[in-house]
């Protein structure tokens, strides 16, 4: 069978060149697949964890009760999922900090308008869907509840690799002469682009809601006449609004409001504050009394007045420059594709006030570029090392290239293989795509495959040259090498593919396994056909047929010379 397949290419040179042209076309087409988005790229895939997190942000100024109400509705919805075992709610504070929360600065979340849900899932072996698929399934319900409460949500999954501030992070740097209002307008323009970008979710920025604050202006003359200081008034307001521990602020009385149990390390502090009903309006605060030195109680309203002013906004800096951040996540779309499309849209719709937008700071874009660049260099270095070793072994600069034909053939298997996985092996969940990504682990598999696949061509060519050295003709050597090596090559390739199969069940390293399987499958099949044909094209009319003549005995050299002349 092998002879029947290969012989027509050896007898007709145009068929041989046609095969080479087809292989080159397939290689170019395979390389185009990731560029067109048919094979989605991502630095690392989503891991299958036993938990995920929902970060809730209500508008600044929202009371703690509103945050708790939103968290309760979200908790009730999350509990309807059969895979959910526990829902932990944290209102006005952050949940316990992990590495991802440390990078995302969740420890700074201490305001009443901020909340956090920790959702624990069944163990992996007791559920059918992976944690990312569960998140996609629940996302629409979470977002609907968030809209009802006017809250911004971020559904956070524990990353398998180094965490980032957010998957998509755009840094907006204003010009030196640009004011805060213009910076805000430019950042909001970019945020609108995020909101209209396909499959970009969990959009947020670092601007706070515009709100008012009340400042108590002290009538210093009245306060002085009553013997009341500004500190006395501030302490009274603080006691009413934030609470006060007895003895706080003085080294002599600092332990007055603490109860210490002998067997406990940390003391239990007593916190005094007014009930919400007694401090919910300016009128309530104005009726608060301040004690004068002679024991008289004077209402705060007689010592000054509350003045409404716009609340100050937080101004962020990075590398000594003012900056505003716009964040986003992707749901079923490669982050690189979203960033490239947003960059193209920014060229058409630039920020109205001329702010500079950078994508290489805190998001996944820069890490993805660096990882694939470094892995690409590693792949090139591996190929170069293989070439140098083969040049040293063969003493030729051309023969190693023939032996390395199997390496580009792996790409013809890997990229169309991932495309097929996305066509037949994945489907939308909750209306969101759930693609199979070509990740850094898949790239590592492609690098490892360079040496494995190259071995097949080396075995074929060594056998070809062995047959030539014992006096066989070139055509006989080409056909016999493939026929004899056919079964060992298939068995070793099949063993390697079967060994990689269990790794496909791992969500992080499955890309490595699929690269090995698809690359070995296609490169092995094409190597058995392409290597003899390319060898025939290059060495059919060359003295020795690629075997150094000095290594042949006189009889063999004469036979080969006769074959060339005939």
C-alpha positions, 0 to 999 in steps of 0.5 A: 500500500505504501509503495502504491501511494508514494510511487506516483510522486516519484515517477512524476516530478510535477506531482512531487512539486504539487505535493510540496506546494500543497504542504506549504499552502496548508502551513500558511493556512494553519498560521493564518488561523490564529491571526483571524481568530479562528484559533483563540489565543490566551495566556493561560486557560481557566482553571477548575477551582472549588470557589469563585468570588463576586465583588459588589460595588454600589455607588459611593455614598450608598448605605451599608444596608443597601449593600447588604440587601444586594448581597442577600439577593445575590446569595439567594440566587447563587444558592439555587445552583446545585453545585454551590455548597456555601455562600459567604457574604461580607458587607462593608469589608473585603473577604479574607485576602488571597494572592489574587485579592492582594494583587487587586488591592481588595484589602482597601475595600472598607467602605459601606458601599462595597461588598463581597461574596465567596461562593464555594462549590462541590469538589471537582469529582462530584460535579459535571461542569468546571468552575468556569462553566458554572460562572458562565451559566450564572453570570446573566442572573448575577448581572440582572440582580446587580442592575436591579440594585444599581451595583457594579459586579465583578465575577472573579475566578482564581487564576491558574497563573500570575494574577493581574489587576484585571484581564483588560486594563486601559491606563488613561494618562492626561496631558500636563495641561489637562484638568480632572474633568477632562481626564474624566471625560476621556476615561468615560469615552473609553469606558463607552467603547468597552461597554459597546465591545462584544463579550467585554463584561464587568466594566469599571473605572477608578472614578467615584460617583459625584456626590456631596458632603457636609462640613460643619463650619464652627462659629468660633465666637460662640464656641469660645464663649461657651468654652468649647473647642473644635476637638470637642465638637469633632469628637461628638460628631465622630461618636455619633457617626463612626463610634468611639472607644472610651479612652481612645486618643490618650495614652493614659486611658487607652485601655479604658474601653477594652475588656481583657480575658486572661486566656485570650490574646486580643482584647475586646473593645467597647464601641459606643455610637448612636443608633441609626435612627438618632443620626440619620439627618442633619437635624438629628446631628444638630440636636447633639449636645456638647458639654461645656466646662461648667457642665452645661449641654449646648446643642451643636446647631448653636455652635455652627452650621452644616455646609454642603460641598462637592466631595473630593475625588481620588486622584491616582498616580503612576510613575509620577503621572496622573492616571485613570484606569478602565477595567474589563473582563472577557466572557468567551472571547480572547483578551488579545482580540478584544484589546486589538479591536479596542485599539483600532476603534480608538484610532477612529474615535480618539479621546476627545481631550487628547489623553494617552491610552496605554494597554501594557501596564496592569492587565493581561495584554502585556504578559500575554505578549511577553509570554508568547514572544519568549516561547516563540524565541524558545521554539526558534532556539530549539529548532536552531539547536536541532539544526546545529546538531544535525549539521555536526552529525551529517557534515552538510548544510542541506541534509539537516533541512530535509531531516527537519521537515517534520517540525513545520508539519506539526503546525499543520496538525496543531492549529487546525486541531484546535480549530476543530476543537472549537467547531465541534468540541465547545458550545455556548453556556448561558449565551456566552461562548466557551472556546478552547484556547491555544495557550502558553501550555499549548505552545510548550507542547509545540516546542516539545514536539519539535524534537519528537516529530523530527525523530521520524524524519531522521529515522527515514533518512538514515534508513534511506542512506543505509539502503544506498550504502549497501548498493540499492537504487534511490527509488528502492531506498525511498520506498523500502525506508517508508515500508520498513519504518512505517509500523515502528513510526506509527507505534511510537507516535501512537504510544506518545499520543495515548500517553498524552490523552489523560492530560487532556482532562486537566483544564490547565495543561490540556493544551499541551496534550492536544498539541502533542496529539494533533501535532504527532498525528498529522506530522507522522502521516505527512512525514512518511509521504513528504520526506521521501518526495522531498529527498527525491526532488533534491537528490535524484540527480546528485552524485551519491544521492545525499550520501558522501561518496568518500564513505562508499566503497568502489562498487557502491559508488559505481552502482550509484553513478550508474543509477544517476546516468540512467 
